[in-house]
């Protein structure tokens, strides 16, 4: 497994940094970058993606742009009983507005890129056509940037800015923009949630980690995710259950309990409300995906 390329500061002198690594267990902390944009490409796996108040599944070629202050995370685990598994490839590009500069961004020729950066405040997920085209260009980038690499990055921005096959991930009213001084507190909370959401987890337990009472933490959490603590945990569990249904042959009852639920009928009801169909219907609808993963 390759280790992540070492981070470099993103500043006016070094406005972009590219990281690349491979892993069979991706458990990225739910975090944000106060002053940086991030373009993330995940290849070769299926898992759960968090962007702001959006929790969804990602496929074999996932391309997402997030703006400064927008929390994000990818979760993927394909470890077998022998401790090995199928790797996913992850490439992230962190950059700030200095990579182009305000003078160029304010020109008509760059208006589509300026609009792209503005929309990134809600997170952008690109569909298959654009993702595959841009993925090929990202894979050709050098980690150590030179003149040609900067031209290629501008070409990528041009493709993304002209694309019309994207989805805005965060809801219309999502407005949280993290501050630098709060980043560590925010990551501490979600690191704990991601490590424990499959077990019985109480709001008081998480609130105590950052020295808050339950009421204050509930308000803090809702403001930052647009979800109540309970709804957020259930959303994570339902996404986890959906991945198990797609990739494993276990029965629904086993998946229910392995996903943190303790009542099968309640799980079936919540899953149908969440996906529109029952867990069994979800499995039958996606049986081709199950066979390809087996």
N, C-alpha and C positions, 0 to 999 in steps of 0.2 A: 504494500500500500504506500502510495506517495504521501508525504507529509505536506501540509499547506505551504505555499510559497510565503516567505516571511513578509509581513506587512511593512510598508513604508508610509511615512506621513504623506497625506494628501494636502497640499498647500499651493499657494500661487506659483512656486518654483517647480513643484512636482504635482501637477493637477490630476494625475491618474495613477492607479495602482491595480495590477491584475494578479489574482491568486488562482492557482489551479491545483487540484488534488483528486485522488480517488479513494473511495471508502465503501465498505459494505454496511456501515452503521452510521447514518447521518442524524445527529441529534443536536442541531444548531440551536443555541440559546435564542429565545425570543428577544431581539435587541433592535436598536436603531442607531443611526449615525446622525448626530445633530446637525452637521453642516455638509454632509456628503450624499450624493446619489449612489445607488448600487444597481448594477445590471447583473442578474444571476442567471446562469445557465446550468441546468441539471440534466444529465443524459444517462439513460439506461436503467431507470427504475421508476417505481410508483410509490407514492407515499402521501403525506399530509403536509399542506403548506398553510402558513399563517401570514397574513398581511393586514395590518391594522385590525379592523373588526371582522375581517373575512377569514373563514376557515374552510379550506377546500382540498380536493385531491389533485395531485399532479401526475402527469404521465411520463412517457419515456423521453420526451424532449420538452422541457419546461423552461420558458424564457420570461423573466419578470423584471420590470424596472420599478424601483421604489425611490421616492424622494427623501430629502432630509427630514428626520423626525418621524418617519413612518416605520413602526416596528414590523419585523418580519422574521420568519423561521421556516426551515424545511426539516421534516422528520422522515427518515427512511431506515428500515432495519430488515436485512435479509440474511441473517446469520443462521446457519443450520446447527444441528446437534454436535457437529464436529468443530464448531467455532469458526468455520469459514463461510463464505457466502458470495453472492454476486455483487461486484462493485458497481457503484455509480460514479460518474465523472462530474465534478463540480468546478465551474469556473466563475469567479466573481470579478467584476470590474468596479472599483470605487473611483469616483471622480467628483470634481466640483466645477462650478461655472467658469473657472479660469481656463479650463481645457479649450474653450472656444472664445470666451471674453464677451463682455456686454456689448461692445461696439459691433461685433459681428452678429450677435444674437438679435440686436435691434434692427438689422437690415432685413429687407423683405425676403431676400434669398434664403435667410435662415429662420423665417417665421415658423415653419413647420417643426423645426427642432426646438424653438422657444416654446411652442405649444406643447410639444412632447414633455419637456421638463416641467411645465406647469401641471399637466395632467398626472405626473408621477406622484403628486401629493396624495393621490388616492390609490396608488399602485396600479401598474398596467401589466396584464398577462396577455401575451401574444399567442395567436392561434397557430396551427400547425404549419401553414405555408410560410409565414414570416419567420417563425421560430427556426425552421430548418435552413432557410436561406441565411439568416444571421448566424446560426450556430456554425455553419461552415466557415464563415469569415472570422468568428471568434476563435475557432480552433487553429486558425492560421496565424493568430497574433503571437508576437514574441512577448515573454514576460518582462524582459529588459527592453524598454521601448527605444526605438530610434525614429528617424524622420518618417520612414515608410509606415511604421506602426501607427503613428499619429494620423496619417492620411487614411489608413484603414479604419481607424476608430471613427473618424468623421464620416466615412462611407457607411459604417454601421448606424450611426446616428441618423444619417440621411434615410436609410431604409426604414428605421423605426418611426421616424417622423412622418414618412409618407404612407406608412401602413394604415389600413383601416380595419384590420381583422384583430382588434384587441378588445379586451374586456377590462373595464374599470372595476377594481376589486373592493375597495372600501365603499361603504355606504355614502349617500349624499351628505349626511350630516356629520360624517366623521371628520374631526378637526384637531385631534391631538397632534402636537408637534413637540417632541421631546426636547428638553433643555440639557445642556452638557452636564450640569451638576446633578441631574436626576438619573442619569443613565445607569449608574451602578445599582441604585435602588430598584429600578425597573427590571433590570436583568436578574437581580437576586430573586425577585418574586416569581418570575416566569421560569427561571431555571428550576426552582423548587416544584412548581406546578408540573413542568414537563417530566420531572423525575418521579412524580408521585401520583399522577392523575389516574392511574389504573387501580390504585388502592383507595381506601377510605380517607378522604382529605377534607378537613374542616377549614372554614374561613378563618377561625380564630388561630389555627396553626400557622397559616400563611401570614396573617396580619402581625403575629408576634415576631416574625422574622425581621420586619422593618419597624418594630416598636410602635404599632398602631393598634387602636381598639377596633372591634369588629365594624362599628358604624363608619368610622373614618376610612377604614380600608375599603369597605364596600363602595363608598363614594369615589375614592381614589381609583379603584379598579374599573368602575363603570365609566368614569370620565375618559379613561385611557383606551378602553376596548369597545365601548358602546354595548357591552354585554354585562349582565350580572355575573357574579362569580360562579354560581351554580350552572347557569346557561353555558358559560364558557367551558367548564369542566365536561358537561354533557356533550357539547359539540366535539370536543377532543375525543371523547370516548366513542361517539358514533362514527367519527371518521376512522378511528382505529378499528372498530368493528367492521366497517365497510372494507377495509384493506384485508382483514382476515377472511372475510367472505370471498373476496376476489382471488386470494392467493393460497388458501388452505382448504382442505377437505373436511375440516371439523364440522360437527353439527352446530346448529344455531344456538342451542343451549350452552354448549361449551364456549362458543364465541361470546355470548352474552356475559358470562361470568368472567372470562378472561379480559373483557373490555371494561371491567369495573362496575357493571350493573349486578344487582343482587335479586332481581325479579324478572323472570322471562316475559311475562305478559306486559309488564311495564316497558321493558326493552323493545318488544315488538311494536307497541303503541308509539313510543318515541321515535323509533326508526322510521315508521310509516309517515309520521308527521314531518320528519326531517327530509326523507327522500321521495315521498309520494307513493312508495310501494313497501310491501313487507320485506323482511330480510330474505325469505325464501324466493320471493319474486325477483328481488335484486340479484340473487345468485343465478337464477334461471336466465334472466335478461343478459347477464354477463358471463354465461358459461363458456363462451369462446375465450374470454380473458383468463378464466380459471385454467382451462386446458393448456393454454400457451405458457402459463406460469408453472405448471406442474412438471 
